[in-house]
Amino acid sequence: PRNERKPPPRKEKKAPFLPCPALPLPKAKAAPFPSSRQQAQLAPPPPPISPSSSSDPQRESRPKTRSRSPMAALGSKLAQVQAKACEATRFAARHGCAYHKTLMEKNKKYVVEPPTIQKCQELSKQLFYTRLASLPGRYEAFWKELDQAKLLWRNRKDLNVEHAGVAALFGIELYGWFCVGEIVGRGFTLTGYNV
């Protein structure tokens, strides 16, 4: 008998992922990729890790498994994002026209006839120059409010509990909005703040 080596079995190539077309809509509701919950149900449970010594013969005989590379994790996340984008596209294609129609019927009084690009450009210029013309009035209102705050500060001995409570609530609200801005600026994380 000859020592003939068999060639290794060929791996089947997977078809490349193509983004789903928005139209026509498929009638089946099955998602192209399983959700993360379905993936967790389909995945085999990890082997239990025991605190045994390195000289364990069973441990040495077990095949070593590779941990997932960051690129593989990125690929699976990309597939999930693409699946969700396809779902959103389908939803918009199904319900977008009806939503637009009802929205326009509700707000018909605000539509300027004829609704053309030239009319939109004219209205945007009107809005810009109207806001520009309102600056002197806003400037005067700002200084009036600042003068009222200075007057309150000068007569702070005459303040009652109600005024102090309103000022305290206003300060707490400002601090709360500052915290919300910090959380949004850090990508909606709630950890890692200096308290």
Secondary structure as the mmCIF struct_conf table of DSSP 4:
data_model
#
loop_
_struct_conf.conf_type_id
_struct_conf.id
_struct_conf.beg_label_comp_id
_struct_conf.beg_label_asym_id
_struct_conf.beg_label_seq_id
_struct_conf.end_label_comp_id
_struct_conf.end_label_asym_id
_struct_conf.end_label_seq_id
HELX_LH_PP_P HELX_LH_PP_P1 GLU A 4 PHE A 17
HELX_LH_PP_P HELX_LH_PP_P2 PRO A 19 PRO A 21
BEND BEND1 ALA A 22 PRO A 24
HELX_LH_PP_P HELX_LH_PP_P3 LEU A 25 PRO A 26
BEND BEND2 LYS A 27 LYS A 27
BEND BEND3 PRO A 32 PHE A 33
HELX_RH_AL_P HELX_RH_AL_P1 SER A 36 LEU A 42
BEND BEND4 ALA A 43 ALA A 43
HELX_LH_PP_P HELX_LH_PP_P4 PRO A 44 ILE A 49
TURN_TY1_P TURN_TY1_P1 SER A 54 SER A 55
HELX_RH_AL_P HELX_RH_AL_P2 PRO A 57 SER A 61
BEND BEND5 ARG A 62 ARG A 62
HELX_LH_PP_P HELX_LH_PP_P5 PRO A 63 LYS A 64
HELX_LH_PP_P HELX_LH_PP_P6 ARG A 66 SER A 69
HELX_RH_AL_P HELX_RH_AL_P3 PRO A 70 LYS A 106
TURN_TY1_P TURN_TY1_P2 ASN A 107 ASN A 107
HELX_RH_3T_P HELX_RH_3T_P1 LYS A 108 TYR A 110
HELX_LH_PP_P HELX_LH_PP_P7 VAL A 111 VAL A 112
BEND BEND6 GLU A 113 PRO A 114
HELX_RH_AL_P HELX_RH_AL_P4 ILE A 117 ALA A 133
TURN_TY1_P TURN_TY1_P3 SER A 134 SER A 134
HELX_RH_AL_P HELX_RH_AL_P5 LEU A 135 ARG A 154
TURN_TY1_P TURN_TY1_P4 ASN A 155 ASN A 155
HELX_RH_3T_P HELX_RH_3T_P2 ARG A 156 ASP A 158
HELX_RH_AL_P HELX_RH_AL_P6 VAL A 161 GLY A 185
TURN_TY1_P TURN_TY1_P5 ARG A 186 GLY A 187
BEND BEND7 PHE A 188 PHE A 188
BEND BEND8 THR A 191 THR A 191
#
